[in-house]
Amino acid sequence: MPSVNSFRMGPDREGRFGKFGGRFVAETLMPLILSLEEEYESAKNDPAFRQEMDYFLKHYVGRPSPLYFAERLTEYVRSKTGSTIGGEKEKGAKIYLKRDELNHTGAHKINNCLGQILLAKRMGKTRIIAETGAGQHGVATATVCARFNLPCTIFMGATDVERQEPNVFRMKLLGAEVVPVTSGTGTLKDAMNEALRDWVTNVDATFYIIGTAAGPHPYPEMVRDFQSVIGYEAKEQMLEAEGRLPDAIMACIGGGSNAIGLFHPFLDDMGTQIYGVEAAGRGVESGAHAASLSGGRPGVLHGNRTYLLQDDDGQIIDAHSISAGLDYPGIGPEHAWLHEVKRVQYLSATDKEALECFQLCARLEGIIPALEPAHALARAFDKAGEMERDQILLLNMCGRGDKDIFSVMDALK
Ligand SMILES: Cc1ncc(COP(=O)(O)O)c(C=O)c1O
């Protein structure tokens, strides 16, 4: 590992994490991006902004989300792994879940939407746009727009509109306009392209609520900060429950917002191993996957430099994952940096593994996970199985599976 004073220091003034990040945007957007950065800096240091945020996180979102000892998942791992010493299996860490699926609207996405809508209000914006993949970010955006009385347009790939039907209905119910995007594969990348196009043409009145820790600076930093509530709470709750920090933490990665939210407060705790789990789709070697770090290389997309799935000419390759929320050919720039400096290890899980874990978690814990964290569960079982019994692994249960039941039903047919 290179000598880095603190893994929590970035980004620099240009929004770079090492050679990743930055702001590659159309000239028309530049003044807006700069004023957003300025406003965010001032909001961060304004106690009134913090107070309002805390109020809504507690009373509207329902934070803090519980930290839960998943006893039956732990028993499952212990029953499967390890050698036998005196009749007892020696391996198998305790598995804890950070229950962000219990947030209002069913995922971590609302933590960030709340921060950004308060910023939009502060900047006097009168219209909100957003992109969405699984529909969770779209629902969270539509929710805060209803609460703060701002009209909202959500761009969603046409393929995702089909596979996430319940969330499309939810967004409409909440008063949002949902625009299906038919270009490309009709997934998250295409939705984000369309949202950026809209933003360039409606710069003055519109605030773009980006749903993951990607996009041009200051979004990756801003989204990370709003999601870090996950990691700060988890640290405090873990100290209370076990008197020490976990030996390993793990989260799934689409663009990387729930993961960086959990990871960031732990980055300088070197006793804690950190794992991100990308979507391996039908297998990284098959080419049909969304694992940008395992199967991609650096390039520029959606305003930042990061690892991307691309062909020899630098054209973006379509991603594939059974989970709409992970179906993105890139990853947030801070993850690209954490990968290169080797502070975080990035693993992957296939569609098939996620489907198995989706069902297993439902049956063993009575918790139906979203397909996204079901990917992380697959690797959590392996890792916990290699760890000692007195060790602890914490996984971010970043969303619930209600939105996925129809597509899982189809896949299981
Ligand atoms: C429940 C859930 N988890 C994870 C993700 C992936 O996003 P991110 O990597 O930004 O956390 C999504 C995206 O829609 C989601 O809905």
The ligand as an ORCA input file, in Angstrom:
! r2SCAN-3c Opt
* xyz 0 1
  C     -31.032     -0.649     -3.351
  C     -29.905     -0.164     -4.184
  N     -28.658     -0.476     -3.828
  C     -27.585     -0.073     -4.539
  C     -27.742      0.682     -5.690
  C     -26.527      1.079     -6.456
  O     -26.217      2.421     -6.312
  P     -24.961      2.905     -5.514
  O     -23.795      2.108     -5.977
  O     -24.849      4.331     -5.856
  O     -25.214      2.687     -4.058
  C     -29.034      1.052     -6.103
  C     -29.225      1.866     -7.295
  O     -30.300      2.097     -7.766
  C     -30.148      0.609     -5.323
  O     -31.387      0.913     -5.664
*
